[in-house]
Amino acid sequence: MNIKATEPIALRQEPNSSPSPSPRLPVSPSPHLPFSPSPRLRVSVSLLLVFSLLAFSSSGFAQGRRSSRKGSHSSALPKSMSPEARELVERAIDVICTERRKDPKGSHPIDEMQARPSLPVYSAEAMAGAQRAQRLLPVARDLVAASIEKLATEYKLRQTKSFYLSMHRAIGRVQIVRSVKPDMDSRDNASVFLRRPQTITFGTIFLAGLPSDEAMISVLAHELVHIADGDGDGLRSLFRAVGKRASGLTGMRIYEQRAEELTCDLVGAMAARSFVSETPDYGPLPSRISRAVQHNCVEDDEGDADHLSPRNTIRALLALSPSFAHELVYGQMPSR
């Protein structure tokens, strides 16, 4: 089976290889789930990115099961960052995980999802999550396309004709994704299969564990980046650039698959942050933007050869974007 890299929470595995003893219930996405975003949301994506994606600038920003093999244990950031920057990152992590505990829409941590019994496809929680994911998929597609273009500019990759063409082919692959497929055997994972590039497979426990729109946008965006990369490694240059910068900032080894997974998380966070800007409400800004990464607030903080540990994933994202960390801690963008 040709499987593209799955959610950082997910191991590379066939859905039917799950340890769940329950029989697999094949499900096709409901025809009643599709959602068409408002014209205002589509038109304003480019404009909002000028502002909201500033939180992920270079001066300033995992989703599934990880094994303990070659673990990437949680650790404080080394001195490649200033002491003030390292302190800001740690304070922002505290905000994220504190907000998760008191937020009615806070995400379930990955390790808690793993401990849950299998959840049938037709359970109320799984169905609500599947409907949310399908409704937000068109929004996520547009935000991912805009975020990839933003990163290509930030990392000066648009200057090469080959990457420019690869990027536009990648965005084209994102736009053909049409459905979310709930799957009980996938449990707390999300994955994409390149022989079915129009579909994202979501474990029912994962669907139930992401009760907010912000969290769902982040995870959808993560999987869409894997689809964008395709089987020809169309975004390899971007993954290398992000991994290299994150490695330099944090001192962690972030190359090859780890770089791809971190870039997927980065685009997920960017998409969620843009979504918050486009859908304002009366909720505190730190509460809403923290939902993009709250599922990484684990107690059992293990990584593997392909993924940073969940908490180190947050650290790397915040190291890439001190502006995002500032928003979490102070509730507003830093003054310029």
N, C-alpha and C positions, 0 to 999 in steps of 0.2 A: 504494500500500500504506500502510495506516495504521499507522505504526510509532511506538510510544512511545519516549521517550528511552532509549537503550541504556546498557549499562555504561559508566562513564566511560572504560573502556578501549576501548569500541566507538565507532566513528563511526556516524552515522545512515546506514545503508546496508542495502540488501536483502542477505540472505545470498548470493544468486547473483551479487552484484557483486564478490565477492572476487577478488583477482588470482590465486588458486590455479588452476593449469591442470588440476587433477585433476577428473574428473567428479563431480557431486554425487551422493551416495548417500542417498536419502530414507530416513529411519529413524523408526519409531514407538517410543516408550518401551517397554521390555520389560515384559510383564505380571508378571515375576518380581521387579521392583525395588521395588514399594511397601513402605513401612515404617510401622509404627504405633508411635509413641513410647510409652514406658511411662506408666502412669497417674501415677506419681510425678513424672515430668518435667512433665506437663500441670498437675497440681495445684500444683506448687511454683513455676511461672513467676511468679505474682504476688508471692509472698513473696521470691523471690530478687532480683526487681527492686528491692525496697526497699533491698537491700544492694549488689548488684553494679552497678546502674545509678547508684549514687552516684558512681561513677568518671566519669560523664558529666554531672555537674551544672553549672549555670551558673557556679558559682564554680570550677569546675574545667572534652569531645571534641566506586581509580578504575579503574575496572576495564577497559580495552581500548585500542584504538589511538588515538593523538592525532596530529594533523598539526602541522607547524611554523608554520602560519598563525597570526598574532597570538599567538605563543608566550608562555607564562607561565613564564619561566625561574626556576630555583631561586634563592631569595634569603633572606637572614637576616631575621628579624622586625624591624619598625621599633619605635620607642620608645613606641608606644601600649601596649606591654606593659613591665612592669618589666624591668630587666636580668636579675634573678634568674629571672623567668619565661621570658625568651628563652633563657637559658642552659639551663634545665631542658628546654625543648623540643628544643634542638639535641642535648643529651645523650641524650634519649629516642630521637631519630631514629637516633643512632649505635647504641644498644642494639638497636633493631628490625632494622637492616640487618646488624649483627654476628651476632645470633641467627639470622637467615636463613641466613647462610653456614655456620654450624656445626650447624644443625638438620637431621636426616635428613628431616624433614617440612616443611622450609622451602619456601615458594612460589618459583616461578620469576619473576624480574622481568619486567615487561611487555615491555621492549625485547628481552629474550632470547627470549620467546615469539614475538615478531614475526619473528625471524630464523630460526625453525625451519621446515623443510619441512612441507607439509600432512600431517596425520595422519589415516589412514583411520578411519572410525567403528568398525570392528571390530578395531582394534588393541587390545592388552592395556591400554595406558595409558588410552586413551579410554574403554574399557568400564569399567575400574575407577573412573574419575572419574564416569562417568554413574551407576553404581550408588551411589557415595557421595552424589552430589547428590540422587538420588531418595530415598534412605534418610533424608536430613536435611531434605528439603523440609517434612514436617509439623512438625518441630521449629522450623524457620525461620519458618513461618507464625505460630505462636503467639508467638515471640519478637518478631517484627515488630509484631504487634498490640499487645503490651504496651509496646514501645518507643515507638510512635507516641503512645499514650496518655500515657506518661511525658513526652514532649517537649511535648505539648499542655498539660499541667499546668505544666511548667517555664516555658514561654513565655507562660503565662496566656492561652491561646487557647480553653480550655474555657469561659471566661466568656461567649462569644458563642454564641447558640443556633445560628446558621447554621453555624459551624465545627463545633460539637458534632455536628450532624446529618451534615455532610460527612465528619467523621472516622469515624463509625460506618458510613457507606456505603463509605468507603475500606477499612475493616477487613473488611467483608463481601466486597469484591472480592479481598482477600488470601486469604480462606479458601476460595475456589473454585479456586485454582490447584492442579492435580493432577499435573502431569507435567513432566519435563525431556526435551528433545529434543536429542540430540547431532547436530551438523552439521559436516561437514568444511570446507565453504566458509566458515563463520563464523570459522574459525581461532582467533584469540586474543580473540574477542569473545563477549559474552553479550547477548541482546536479548529484547525482548517486543514482540509485535504485538497491538494492541488488538482486532483481529478474531479473535484466538485467545487470549483472556485467561487461559485455563486452562493455558497452556504457556509455559515459559521455554526459549528456544533457546540452546544452549551450543556454542561452537566446540570442536572436539575438542582443539585445542592448549591452550585455556583449561582444559578439564576435566583434562588431564594435568598442567598446571602448578600445580594447587592440590591437593597431596597430603594436606593435613590437614583434619580436620573443621572446625576453627576458621576456616580460610580459606574453605572452601566455604560455611559458614553466613554469613559476611560477604558473599560475592558473591550468594548466593541472596537474602539480605535486601535488598541493593541493588536487585535486579530487582523484588522484591515491592513495594517502595515505588513504583516507576514504575507498576506495575499498580494499586496502591492509589490513586494520583493520578487514574488513568483519563483519559478524553478530555475531561472537564469541569473539569480543574485543581482537583480537590477538596482538595488539600493546599497550594494556592498560598500561603495565609497562613503556613503553617508554613515553607515554603521561604524566603519573604521574611524571616521572623523570624530563621531560622538564618543566612541570608546576611548580613543586616544586622549581627548580632552578630559573625560571623566577620570581616567587613570592618573593623569597628571595632577588633577586636583585632589584626589582622594588617596592616592598611593595603592589602591586596589588594582588587581589585574583584571582588566575589562577588555577582552579581545575575543575575536571569533564569535561564537554563539552568544556569549555574555554581552558583547557589544550590540548584537542584533536585538536581544531581549531588552536591554536597557533603552535602546532607541525606540522600541515599540512602547515601552512605559513612558518615555519622554513625550512622544506624540500623544499618548493617551492623556497625560496630564495637561498638555497644551490644549487639546480638544475640550477637556472638561472645564478648564479655566475660561476658554472662549465661550463655552455654553453658559457659564455663570454670568458672564458679561452680557450675553444676548438675552438672558431670561432673568432679569433682576427681580428680587422680592425683598421682603422686610427682614429676612434672616441675616445674621452676622456673616460677613465675608469669610472669616476663617472657618466657620462651620461648613459652609458650602464647598469651598475649594479643597478642604481637607478630605472630602469624600472620595476624591479621585484616587487616593492611595491608602485609605484607612484599612483595607483588607490586609495590608502588610504589617499591621500592629500586632504581631504575634508574640507569644511567650517562647515557643519552640522555634528559635531563629536559626535555621539551617539553610545553606545553599548547596549547590553542587557544581560540577564542572561547567555547566551551561548557564547557570543562573546565580546571581548574587543572592545572599540571604534576603528575606523580605525587608528587614530593617536597614540593611546596607543598600538595598534598592532605593529606599527613601533617602538615605544619606547622599547617594550619588545624584539623585534627581535634584535635591536641594543644593548640592555643591555646584551643579551646572546652572542653577538659577537662584542666586541669593535674593533676587527681587521677590521670587515666590515665597522664600523663607521669610522675608520681611513682611509680606502681606499676612502670612499666617500669624506671626508674632504680634504685629502692630495693627493689623486690620486695615491697612491701606498701602498703596504703592509708596516706595521711598521717594523723597523729594529729589529732584534733579537739578 
